[in-house]
Amino acid sequence: MEDDGEPEQSCWAFLPDICMNHVFRWLDDRDRSRAALVCKRWSQAMYSGSLWRTRTITFRGMPSRLHTSELESSLWYVKKFGKYLEHLEIRFLNPYHAVFTRKFQVTIRGLLSRLGKCNSRLVSLSIQHLELDRVVWKNGIRIQFIKNLSTFLKRMGKHLDYLSLKGARVTLEEGCELLSSLSYLKNKSFISEINIEDLFGHHLPIYNCSLFHQTMSKFCNLVILSLNYNCISDDLLDTLCEHNANSLWTLNIKCHIHDPHGQVVWGMSWANLAKRAPKLGVNLFFESIMKHDSLARILLAEIPARSISLRSGYFSDSDWTMRPTLTNILPAYKHILQKLTLEFNHDHEALDEELLQLVLACERLFFLKVWAFLSVTFMERLLQNRAERKCTLCTIKVRIYTARRETHEEDRMLRDIYRKFRDLIDSELNYFVIAYPMV
């Protein structure tokens, strides 16, 4: 006897919408478009706004056919579903000639124009490492790109909550123009996070530019601000204190050897900001600046330093010493410092005792990363103090440099130390320690 009833449907036909959307989130653009052809219900799932809230578009300097296809597909979908977009990241990798930068500029102009007309939800925009000071950016192309981006920021300024232009490398006037676009019409911006690390080109003393201070005075709700030390001045700290004291939570400050950092910033300015913004924590990153005189002028005791990273190497300078930094400067933050990173590769002074005493003195230090010439026994002493609750470390990452080509002996000693403190390490620590030949 034949069955005249309806054909039995797959269990997929009864999948709840929330589950269907979750499945689609795991698919890339090509698989989503194929799945949308299965049936009407699956096609409707394709148009769920939650699938298109976050997008990353990658432009590559020398793209393969696959990368070119992925880029074209990504651009098409962003334009098609751009009204749902909330978080957009644009990556620009390794431009190698002016033709490519011109193509990038034209493409971005069309993309931003489209989003500016259809989107009212965008809260996060990241365009990092443009390096607009490179020769591949012809002057007219760079000017047009900045104009297009500025126009877009004027349209989106009232919605944006996060903007990163890290590594743009523009002039003072261009950088201030882009930042001022966020406060277009209202002359105030309530964006909560901006990353302008390396926004300006090398060697610019931004700290003494009134245009920059005037631009920064338009931000009234900053929670996180990332910038270079060549932007820091008493005027900037006073501006942040006046307009953002109630909201400011984090300052990320990068200090690079190629950026001007000889300005005088008074401890009183830092103390006033710390008092008015009691939630503030400052994270300081030093690249190739490790000599005591330079650090002492920057690392003032009044800074509420939550994290300090000192990264450099002095192979040939036998007069350089790290000891005064460990014994005279960093202990000033013993009540507030939480993360410490030290990377230096000179071998003419033993610093085991000074580093251990610093760690024990820091009451809130939970993260320690050190790449340096240390003795293996330093690790045993450090772990013994941790086992006795004399320090608060939760993460220990150490690369012990050695002048020998082979590290068999150091490796054996480190294994013995691990076995001795295995229970502590496995249960309470994020622990990674190796011996590394530096020859």
Buried (B, 14 or more C-beta within 10 A) or exposed (E): EEEEEEEEEEEEEEBEEEEBBEBBEEBEBEEBBEBBEEEEEBEEBBEBEEBBBBBEBBBBBEBEEEBEEBBEBBBEBBBEBBBBBBBBBBEBEEBEEBEBBBEBBBBBBEBBBBBBEBBEBBBBBBBBBBBBBEEBBBEEBBBBBBBBBBBBBBBBBBBBBBBBBBBBBBBBEBBBBBBBBBBBEEEBBBBBBBBBBBBBBEEBBBBEBEBBBEBBBBBBBBBBBBBBBBBBBBBBBBBBBEBBBEBBBBBBBBBBEEBBBEBEBEEEBBBBBBEBBEEBBBBBBBBBBBBBEBBEEBBBEBBBBBBBBBBBBBEEEEEBBBBBBBBEBBBBBBEBBBBBBBBBBBEEEEBBEBBBEBBBBBEEBBBBBBBBBBBBEBBBBBBBBBBEEEBBBEBBBBBBBBEEEEBEEBEEBBEEBBEBBEEBBEEEBEBEBEBEEBE
